[in-house]
Amino acid sequence: MQYSVDPKAPVVLAGPSSEALPPVFRTAFACLSLNSYDRLRLIRFSQHDIGVVRAAVQQAWPRGIQDERNYYGSHEFKLRGYPWSGQADEAVPSRQLILTVLSDLYDAGWVLTASTDISKKKLDKDALLFRFQSPPPPPCTWFAISFNKGDRLRLIGAPNQVTAQFKDMLGPLLQSDGWREEGAYEFKCKGYPWMAHGSEAVSTRILLLRMLEILEHNNYSLYASIDQNTGPAGKSKRSGSETDTWYCCRPT
């Protein structure tokens, strides 16, 4: 996608008296959307930034890129496999993919402003809205937290200290825990906290607050909470059937 005007350049007011007016600087915004089961679309990113995302995908997604095209003015990557189904052996790599994309865009100066769902389509996922910052913010370390099935909690790329504190926090709620082959540490909880009703629904929210306390204690911030899953490929997504993934960072 070629820009006729640099989206990061200052905007000068036009009109009869424009020569007397100072430049008006416009904040640059861009969008990354997750589409279908396997598409990434970049809207209002420069060719350089598209290259940043391309490199992140090639690094983090084992199956690679199948195709690229201009899609009504956006730049679309079609990935091999079904990263947004978030199932089986693609569940952890799909989170590692978004983790790498967020981190690399952050290092390039693109800071997430909001993750938002504005679609009522069956395969809807969040659109990620970014704001450009120059110079870029200080570098960070990153990890992800995913809520899987009805009873699994996975830490992807988390330091051992944080993993140990999560284990202590879960306490009597914990049924089993251990490393998954894909590189995530998984806790299996008793009951079904992500499908809770009644008093358990309140207990689950308290659990989330305790998770935030651990993040803050270790100088991490919750950078983004993203709905990136459609559920299994070939099946319609039921409203409310998929959980967000948390992406956390702290300055190095």
Backbone as numpy.savetxt, mean C-alpha at the origin, in Angstrom:
# Nx Ny Nz CAx CAy CAz Cx Cy Cz
3.92 7.79 -21.25 3.06 8.98 -21.25 3.95 10.21 -21.25
3.77 11.12 -22.18 4.56 12.33 -22.27 3.76 13.52 -21.77
4.41 14.36 -20.97 3.77 15.58 -20.50 4.15 16.74 -21.41
3.17 17.54 -21.78 3.48 18.75 -22.51 3.95 19.84 -21.55
3.58 19.70 -20.27 4.01 20.64 -19.24 4.51 19.83 -18.07
5.62 20.21 -17.49 6.15 19.52 -16.32 5.16 19.64 -15.18
4.62 18.53 -14.63 3.62 18.62 -13.57 4.19 19.15 -12.27
5.52 19.22 -12.14 6.12 19.72 -10.91 6.55 21.18 -11.03
6.32 21.77 -12.23 6.77 23.13 -12.45 5.79 24.14 -11.86
6.27 25.36 -11.53 5.36 26.39 -11.02 4.35 26.81 -12.07
3.16 27.16 -11.61 2.10 27.63 -12.49 2.04 29.15 -12.39
2.15 29.82 -13.53 2.10 31.27 -13.55 0.72 31.71 -13.98
0.09 32.60 -13.20 -1.24 33.09 -13.52 -1.22 33.83 -14.85
-2.20 33.55 -15.69 -2.32 34.23 -16.98 -3.28 35.40 -16.86
-3.21 36.31 -17.81 -4.12 37.43 -17.81 -3.38 38.72 -18.10
-4.12 39.82 -18.19 -3.50 41.09 -18.57 -2.41 41.53 -17.62
-2.54 41.23 -16.33 -1.56 41.74 -15.37 -0.61 40.66 -14.90
-0.49 39.54 -15.69 0.31 38.41 -15.24 1.78 38.79 -15.07
2.29 39.77 -15.86 3.69 40.13 -15.75 4.01 40.72 -14.39
3.03 41.31 -13.72 3.26 41.94 -12.43 3.08 40.99 -11.27
2.60 39.76 -11.54 2.31 38.82 -10.47 3.45 37.83 -10.30
3.78 37.46 -9.06 4.79 36.43 -8.85 4.25 35.07 -9.24
5.11 34.10 -9.51 4.63 32.76 -9.84 3.82 32.17 -8.69
2.77 31.43 -9.04 1.97 30.72 -8.05 2.35 29.25 -8.13
2.90 28.69 -7.07 3.38 27.32 -7.10 2.25 26.36 -6.77
2.09 25.37 -7.61 1.04 24.39 -7.45 1.66 23.09 -6.92
1.06 22.55 -5.89 1.50 21.26 -5.39 1.19 20.19 -6.43
2.16 19.33 -6.70 1.97 18.27 -7.68 1.36 17.05 -7.01
0.28 16.55 -7.57 -0.37 15.34 -7.09 -0.38 14.30 -8.21
-0.36 13.05 -7.82 -0.43 11.96 -8.79 -1.17 10.80 -8.14
-1.58 9.84 -8.98 -2.41 8.73 -8.50 -1.85 7.41 -9.01
-1.87 6.41 -8.13 -1.58 5.03 -8.50 -2.80 4.21 -8.15
-3.37 3.53 -9.13 -4.58 2.74 -8.86 -4.31 1.27 -9.14
-4.97 0.42 -8.34 -4.87 -1.03 -8.46 -6.13 -1.50 -9.16
-5.98 -2.16 -10.30 -7.14 -2.48 -11.13 -7.18 -3.96 -11.49
-8.41 -4.45 -11.68 -8.64 -5.85 -12.02 -7.90 -6.74 -11.02
-7.30 -7.84 -11.49 -6.51 -8.71 -10.63 -5.02 -8.50 -10.79
-4.61 -7.66 -11.79 -3.20 -7.69 -12.18 -2.70 -6.39 -12.79
-3.42 -5.27 -12.59 -3.03 -4.02 -13.25 -2.61 -2.95 -12.23
-1.59 -2.19 -12.60 -1.18 -0.98 -11.89 -1.27 0.17 -12.88
-2.00 1.23 -12.52 -2.10 2.39 -13.41 -1.55 3.63 -12.71
-0.69 4.35 -13.42 -0.06 5.55 -12.91 -0.61 6.75 -13.65
-1.15 7.69 -12.91 -1.82 8.87 -13.47 -1.07 10.12 -13.02
-0.57 10.89 -14.00 0.14 12.14 -13.79 1.51 11.96 -13.16
2.08 10.79 -13.29 3.48 10.59 -12.94 4.35 10.85 -14.18
5.55 11.38 -13.98 6.48 11.61 -15.09 7.08 10.29 -15.56
7.76 10.34 -16.71 8.42 9.15 -17.21 9.48 8.65 -16.23
10.17 9.57 -15.57 11.16 9.16 -14.56 10.49 8.39 -13.44
9.35 8.88 -12.95 8.66 8.21 -11.84 8.07 6.88 -12.28
7.61 6.80 -13.52 7.15 5.51 -14.06 8.30 4.51 -14.05
9.50 4.99 -14.36 10.67 4.12 -14.30 10.97 3.64 -12.89
10.73 4.51 -11.90 10.92 4.12 -10.50 9.98 2.97 -10.15
8.71 3.08 -10.56 7.74 2.03 -10.27 8.07 0.76 -11.05
8.49 0.91 -12.30 8.86 -0.26 -13.10 9.98 -1.04 -12.40
10.99 -0.35 -11.93 12.11 -1.01 -11.25 11.64 -1.67 -9.96
10.73 -1.02 -9.23 10.21 -1.59 -7.99 9.45 -2.88 -8.26
8.64 -2.89 -9.32 7.89 -4.09 -9.68 8.83 -5.21 -10.07
9.82 -4.89 -10.89 10.77 -5.91 -11.34 11.56 -6.49 -10.17
11.81 -5.66 -9.15 12.55 -6.13 -7.99 11.69 -7.00 -7.08
10.42 -6.58 -6.86 9.62 -7.17 -5.78 8.61 -8.21 -6.24
8.22 -8.20 -7.51 7.19 -9.15 -7.95 7.85 -10.28 -8.72
7.89 -11.49 -8.18 8.66 -12.59 -8.77 8.25 -12.92 -10.20
6.98 -12.72 -10.55 6.51 -13.11 -11.88 6.71 -12.04 -12.93
7.07 -10.84 -12.51 7.44 -9.80 -13.45 6.28 -9.12 -14.16
6.63 -8.33 -15.16 5.68 -7.52 -15.93 5.36 -8.23 -17.24
4.09 -8.37 -17.53 3.67 -9.01 -18.78 3.57 -8.02 -19.92
3.08 -6.79 -19.61 2.84 -5.83 -20.68 2.74 -4.43 -20.09
2.95 -3.42 -20.95 2.74 -2.02 -20.59 2.00 -1.34 -21.73
1.18 -0.36 -21.37 0.48 0.39 -22.41 0.00 1.73 -21.86
-0.34 2.63 -22.79 -1.02 3.86 -22.43 -2.51 3.55 -22.32
-3.09 3.84 -21.16 -4.51 3.55 -20.94 -5.22 4.87 -20.66
-5.79 5.47 -21.71 -6.52 6.73 -21.62 -5.72 7.80 -20.88
-4.44 7.89 -21.19 -3.61 8.92 -20.58 -2.85 8.47 -19.35
-3.19 7.32 -18.80 -2.41 6.75 -17.70 -1.41 5.74 -18.26
-0.42 5.39 -17.44 0.52 4.35 -17.84 0.16 3.08 -17.08
-0.14 2.01 -17.79 -0.62 0.79 -17.17 0.42 -0.33 -17.27
0.69 -0.95 -16.14 1.48 -2.17 -16.09 0.52 -3.35 -15.91
0.65 -4.35 -16.75 -0.06 -5.61 -16.56 0.95 -6.62 -16.02
0.70 -7.11 -14.81 1.63 -8.02 -14.17 1.27 -9.46 -14.47
2.26 -10.31 -14.48 1.99 -11.74 -14.60 1.43 -12.26 -13.28
0.52 -13.22 -13.36 -0.12 -13.72 -12.15 -1.28 -12.83 -11.73
-1.69 -12.98 -10.47 -2.85 -12.25 -9.96 -2.52 -11.65 -8.59
-1.70 -10.59 -8.57 -1.28 -10.03 -7.27 -2.42 -9.52 -6.42
-3.52 -9.05 -7.05 -4.59 -8.46 -6.24 -5.62 -9.50 -5.81
-5.40 -10.75 -6.17 -6.23 -11.79 -5.57 -5.77 -12.05 -4.14
-4.47 -11.83 -3.88 -3.94 -11.94 -2.54 -4.07 -13.32 -1.93
-3.97 -14.36 -2.76 -4.22 -15.71 -2.29 -2.98 -16.58 -2.40
-2.93 -17.62 -1.55 -1.94 -18.69 -1.64 -0.52 -18.12 -1.71
0.27 -18.57 -2.71 1.68 -18.18 -2.76 1.87 -16.76 -3.29
0.78 -16.07 -3.64 0.89 -14.67 -4.06 0.51 -13.70 -2.94
0.05 -14.20 -1.81 -0.45 -13.34 -0.74 0.65 -12.46 -0.17
1.76 -13.08 0.23 2.86 -12.30 0.81 3.59 -11.48 -0.26
3.97 -12.05 -1.43 4.65 -11.24 -2.44 3.86 -10.01 -2.89
2.53 -10.10 -2.91 1.75 -8.93 -3.33 1.90 -7.78 -2.33
2.03 -8.12 -1.03 2.27 -7.08 -0.02 3.70 -6.55 -0.13
4.64 -7.45 -0.41 6.02 -7.01 -0.60 6.12 -6.09 -1.81
5.32 -6.35 -2.82 5.29 -5.50 -4.01 4.86 -4.08 -3.66
3.72 -3.95 -2.99 3.23 -2.62 -2.62 4.19 -1.95 -1.66
4.77 -2.71 -0.75 5.75 -2.17 0.19 6.92 -1.54 -0.55
7.42 -2.22 -1.57 8.55 -1.70 -2.34 8.15 -0.49 -3.17
6.96 -0.52 -3.78 6.50 0.62 -4.57 6.34 1.86 -3.68
5.70 1.71 -2.52 5.53 2.84 -1.60 6.88 3.39 -1.16
7.80 2.50 -0.81 9.12 2.92 -0.33 9.90 3.65 -1.40
9.90 3.13 -2.63 10.70 3.74 -3.69 10.10 5.06 -4.15
8.77 5.15 -4.20 8.16 6.44 -4.52 8.43 7.46 -3.43
8.41 7.02 -2.19 8.71 7.90 -1.04 10.12 8.46 -1.17
11.08 7.60 -1.51 12.46 8.05 -1.68 12.60 9.00 -2.86
11.68 8.90 -3.83 11.69 9.80 -4.99 10.93 11.09 -4.72
10.37 11.24 -3.52 9.67 12.47 -3.16 8.16 12.38 -3.19
7.60 11.22 -3.54 6.14 11.07 -3.61 5.62 10.48 -2.30
4.94 11.32 -1.53 4.44 10.95 -0.21 2.94 10.70 -0.31
2.50 9.59 0.23 1.08 9.23 0.15 0.24 10.23 0.95
-0.79 10.76 0.28 -1.73 11.66 0.93 -2.96 10.92 1.41
-3.45 9.98 0.61 -4.65 9.23 0.99 -4.75 7.96 0.18
-5.31 6.92 0.79 -5.75 5.74 0.05 -7.26 5.72 0.16
-7.93 5.68 -0.97 -9.37 5.88 -0.95 -10.07 4.94 -1.93
-11.24 4.50 -1.55 -12.07 3.64 -2.39 -13.25 4.46 -2.87
-13.27 4.76 -4.16 -14.35 5.58 -4.71 -15.18 4.79 -5.71
-14.98 3.47 -5.72 -15.67 2.64 -6.71 -16.61 1.66 -6.04
-17.76 1.42 -6.68 -18.70 0.41 -6.22 -18.66 -0.85 -7.08
-17.64 -0.94 -7.95 -17.50 -2.12 -8.79 -17.09 -3.33 -7.96
-17.39 -4.52 -8.45 -17.14 -5.74 -7.69 -15.66 -5.97 -7.42
-14.80 -5.54 -8.33 -13.37 -5.75 -8.17 -12.67 -4.50 -7.64
-13.41 -3.68 -6.90 -12.84 -2.41 -6.48 -11.72 -2.60 -5.47
-10.74 -1.68 -5.55 -9.63 -1.58 -4.63 -9.33 -0.11 -4.43
-8.38 0.20 -3.57 -8.09 1.59 -3.28 -7.31 2.26 -4.41
-7.54 3.57 -4.54 -6.67 4.42 -5.34 -5.74 5.14 -4.36
-4.46 5.22 -4.71 -3.46 5.84 -3.84 -3.10 7.21 -4.40
-3.30 8.24 -3.59 -3.08 9.62 -4.01 -1.80 10.14 -3.35
-0.90 10.66 -4.18 0.41 11.09 -3.72 0.61 12.58 -3.92
1.43 13.15 -3.05 1.85 14.55 -3.14 3.36 14.58 -3.29
3.84 15.39 -4.22 5.29 15.47 -4.45 5.94 16.43 -3.47
7.06 16.00 -2.90 7.80 16.80 -1.93 9.25 16.90 -2.36
9.77 18.11 -2.42 11.17 18.31 -2.78 11.81 19.30 -1.81
12.93 18.90 -1.17 13.63 17.63 -1.33 12.81 16.48 -0.72
13.14 15.23 -1.08 12.40 14.09 -0.54 12.54 14.01 0.98
11.59 13.38 1.65 11.70 13.21 3.10 12.86 12.28 3.45
13.28 12.27 4.72 14.37 11.37 5.11 14.01 9.92 4.84
15.00 9.09 4.51 14.72 7.67 4.22 14.15 6.96 5.44
13.37 5.90 5.15 12.70 5.15 6.21 12.95 3.66 6.04
12.71 2.93 7.13 12.59 1.47 7.06 11.11 1.14 7.10
10.75 0.02 6.48 9.35 -0.29 6.24 9.02 -1.73 6.60
7.78 -1.97 6.97 7.24 -3.33 7.03 5.73 -3.26 6.89
5.11 -4.42 6.67 3.67 -4.47 6.44 3.01 -5.41 7.45
1.74 -5.14 7.72 0.91 -5.98 8.58 -0.32 -6.36 7.78
-0.57 -7.67 7.62 -1.77 -8.09 6.90 -2.66 -8.93 7.80
-3.96 -8.80 7.57 -4.98 -9.50 8.33 -5.57 -10.55 7.39
-5.29 -11.81 7.66 -5.60 -12.86 6.69 -6.63 -13.84 7.23
-7.40 -14.39 6.29 -8.47 -15.32 6.64 -9.32 -14.69 7.74
-9.76 -15.48 8.72 -10.50 -14.87 9.81 -9.71 -14.78 11.08
-8.44 -15.33 11.03 -7.73 -15.49 12.30 -6.22 -15.36 12.20
-5.68 -14.86 11.08 -4.23 -14.80 10.91 -3.77 -13.34 10.89
-2.63 -13.11 11.50 -1.99 -11.81 11.49 -0.55 -12.03 11.03
-0.14 -11.34 9.96 1.20 -11.54 9.41 1.99 -10.23 9.45
3.23 -10.35 9.89 4.18 -9.25 9.85 5.17 -9.53 8.73
5.26 -8.63 7.76 6.09 -8.84 6.57 7.23 -7.83 6.60
8.43 -8.34 6.85 9.61 -7.47 6.89 9.79 -6.74 8.20
9.11 -7.15 9.25 9.20 -6.47 10.54 10.47 -6.87 11.27
11.07 -5.95 12.05 12.24 -6.32 12.85 11.85 -7.30 13.95
12.82 -8.08 14.39 12.55 -9.12 15.39 11.96 -8.55 16.68
12.42 -7.36 17.05 11.92 -6.75 18.29 10.42 -6.50 18.21
9.96 -6.00 17.06 8.52 -5.75 16.89 7.75 -7.06 16.87
8.29 -8.07 16.19 7.62 -9.38 16.15 7.46 -9.94 17.56
8.49 -9.85 18.37 8.41 -10.36 19.74 7.37 -9.60 20.56
7.26 -8.30 20.36 6.29 -7.51 21.11 4.86 -7.82 20.67
4.67 -8.11 19.39 3.34 -8.52 18.93 2.96 -9.86 19.56
3.92 -10.77 19.66 3.64 -12.06 20.27 3.23 -11.89 21.73
3.94 -11.05 22.46 3.59 -10.79 23.86 2.21 -10.14 23.96
1.90 -9.22 23.04 0.62 -8.53 23.06 -0.54 -9.51 22.86
-0.38 -10.46 21.95 -1.47 -11.39 21.66 -1.73 -12.32 22.84
-0.68 -12.70 23.55 -0.83 -13.46 24.79 -1.77 -14.64 24.66
-2.83 -14.68 25.51 -3.75 -15.83 25.50 -4.57 -15.96 24.22
-4.58 -14.90 23.39 -5.31 -14.99 22.13 -4.54 -15.82 21.10
-3.25 -16.02 21.33 -2.39 -16.68 20.35 -2.57 -18.20 20.41
-2.83 -18.80 19.25 -2.93 -20.26 19.15 -1.62 -20.88 18.68
-0.98 -20.27 17.67 0.30 -20.73 17.19 0.97 -19.61 16.41
2.29 -19.74 16.17 2.99 -18.72 15.41 4.23 -19.33 14.79
4.77 -18.66 13.76 5.97 -19.13 13.12 6.20 -18.46 11.78
7.37 -18.70 11.19 7.71 -18.12 9.90 7.02 -18.87 8.77
6.53 -18.11 7.80 6.02 -18.70 6.57 7.16 -18.76 5.56
7.01 -19.64 4.60 8.06 -19.82 3.60 8.33 -18.54 2.83
7.29 -17.74 2.62 7.44 -16.54 1.80 8.16 -15.40 2.52
8.46 -15.54 3.80 9.20 -14.49 4.49 8.37 -13.65 5.43
7.18 -14.10 5.78 6.34 -13.38 6.73 6.24 -14.19 8.02
6.15 -13.49 9.15 5.93 -14.16 10.42 4.43 -14.13 10.69
3.86 -15.31 10.91 2.40 -15.42 11.02 1.97 -15.83 12.43
0.97 -15.11 12.94 0.32 -15.47 14.19 -1.07 -16.02 13.86
-1.40 -17.18 14.39 -2.74 -17.73 14.26 -3.46 -17.51 15.59
-4.56 -16.78 15.52 -5.29 -16.41 16.73 -6.40 -17.41 17.04
-6.77 -17.48 18.29 -7.93 -18.27 18.68 -9.19 -17.52 18.26
-10.18 -18.26 17.82 -11.40 -17.62 17.35 -11.19 -16.97 15.99
-12.05 -16.00 15.70 -12.00 -15.32 14.41 -12.10 -13.81 14.62
-10.99 -13.17 15.04 -11.04 -11.74 15.36 -11.40 -10.84 14.18
-11.10 -11.28 12.94 -11.41 -10.42 11.78 -12.84 -10.66 11.28
-13.59 -11.51 11.99 -15.00 -11.75 11.67 -15.83 -11.68 12.96
-15.41 -10.79 13.85 -15.96 -10.77 15.21 -17.33 -10.10 15.27
-18.10 -10.53 16.28 -19.41 -9.95 16.58 -19.49 -9.68 18.08
-20.41 -8.80 18.45 -20.67 -8.55 19.87 -19.45 -8.05 20.61
-19.20 -8.62 21.79 -18.09 -8.16 22.63 -16.75 -8.39 21.94
-16.65 -9.44 21.10 -15.39 -9.71 20.41 -15.07 -8.63 19.38
-16.10 -7.99 18.84 -15.86 -6.89 17.91 -15.16 -5.73 18.62
-15.56 -5.46 19.86 -14.90 -4.41 20.64 -13.48 -4.85 21.00
-13.31 -6.11 21.38 -11.98 -6.60 21.74 -11.01 -6.51 20.56
-11.51 -6.75 19.36 -10.66 -6.65 18.18 -10.18 -5.23 17.97
-11.06 -4.26 18.19 -10.66 -2.84 18.03 -9.64 -2.45 19.09
-9.78 -2.99 20.29 -8.78 -2.73 21.33 -7.44 -3.32 20.92
-7.48 -4.48 20.27 -6.26 -5.10 19.76 -5.57 -4.18 18.76
-6.32 -3.55 17.89 -5.74 -2.62 16.92 -5.06 -1.45 17.64
-5.68 -0.95 18.70 -5.08 0.15 19.45 -3.76 -0.28 20.09
-3.72 -1.50 20.57 -2.48 -2.00 21.17 -1.40 -2.17 20.10
-1.80 -2.53 18.91 -0.85 -2.61 17.81 -0.26 -1.24 17.50
-1.10 -0.22 17.49 -0.61 1.14 17.25 0.35 1.57 18.35
0.09 1.17 19.59 0.98 1.51 20.70 2.36 0.88 20.50
2.38 -0.37 20.02 3.67 -1.01 19.76 4.41 -0.28 18.64
3.69 0.10 17.59 4.32 0.85 16.50 4.94 2.14 17.03
4.19 2.87 17.81 4.69 4.14 18.33 5.88 3.93 19.27
5.82 2.88 20.09 6.92 2.59 21.01 8.21 2.33 20.25
8.11 1.80 19.04 9.29 1.51 18.22 9.54 2.57 17.15
8.90 3.74 17.32 9.09 4.89 16.43 8.56 4.67 15.02
7.65 3.71 14.86 7.00 3.51 13.57 5.70 4.30 13.50
5.32 4.68 12.29 4.03 5.30 12.03 3.25 4.42 11.06
1.93 4.45 11.20 1.08 3.78 10.22 0.99 4.71 9.01
1.73 4.37 7.96 1.82 5.22 6.78 0.59 5.09 5.90
0.07 3.87 5.76 -1.07 3.65 4.87 -1.83 2.41 5.29
-3.14 2.45 5.11 -4.02 1.29 5.27 -4.72 1.11 3.94
-4.40 0.02 3.23 -4.79 -0.11 1.82 -5.59 -1.37 1.59
-6.72 -1.22 0.91 -7.49 -2.36 0.42 -6.93 -2.70 -0.96
-6.16 -3.77 -1.05 -5.52 -4.12 -2.32 -5.97 -5.47 -2.85
-6.97 -6.08 -2.24 -7.38 -7.43 -2.63 -8.79 -7.45 -3.21
-8.97 -8.31 -4.20 -10.30 -8.56 -4.74 -10.86 -9.90 -4.28
-10.01 -10.72 -3.65 -10.39 -12.09 -3.35 -9.94 -13.00 -4.48
-10.26 -14.29 -4.41 -9.78 -15.26 -5.41 -10.17 -14.88 -6.83
-9.24 -15.06 -7.75 -9.51 -14.77 -9.16 -10.66 -15.62 -9.66
-11.53 -14.97 -10.44 -12.68 -15.68 -11.00 -13.91 -15.65 -10.13
-13.79 -15.09 -8.92 -14.95 -14.99 -8.03 -15.22 -13.53 -7.72
-16.48 -13.16 -7.64 -16.85 -11.78 -7.36 -16.50 -11.44 -5.92
-16.03 -10.20 -5.73 -15.73 -9.74 -4.38 -17.02 -9.40 -3.66
-17.19 -9.98 -2.50 -18.34 -9.63 -1.67 -18.03 -8.37 -0.90
-19.03 -7.50 -0.74 -18.82 -6.25 -0.02 -18.33 -6.54 1.38
-17.17 -5.92 1.74 -16.65 -6.06 3.08 -15.92 -7.35 3.34
-15.67 -8.17 2.31 -15.07 -9.48 2.53 -13.55 -9.46 2.59
-12.92 -8.34 2.24 -11.47 -8.25 2.25 -11.01 -7.18 3.23
-9.90 -7.44 3.90 -9.36 -6.51 4.88 -8.24 -5.67 4.28
-7.96 -4.54 4.92 -6.84 -3.71 4.51 -5.52 -4.35 4.91
-4.45 -3.86 4.29 -3.09 -4.15 4.72 -2.49 -2.85 5.25
-1.82 -2.94 6.40 -1.17 -1.77 6.98 0.29 -1.71 6.51
0.73 -0.50 6.15 2.12 -0.26 5.78 2.71 0.75 6.76
3.82 0.36 7.37 4.39 1.12 8.48 5.81 1.53 8.15
6.22 2.69 8.65 7.57 3.16 8.39 8.09 3.95 9.58
9.41 4.04 9.65 10.07 4.90 10.63 11.33 5.47 10.00
11.67 6.72 10.32 12.89 7.31 9.75 14.13 6.54 10.20
15.06 6.38 9.27 16.31 5.73 9.61 17.30 6.70 10.22
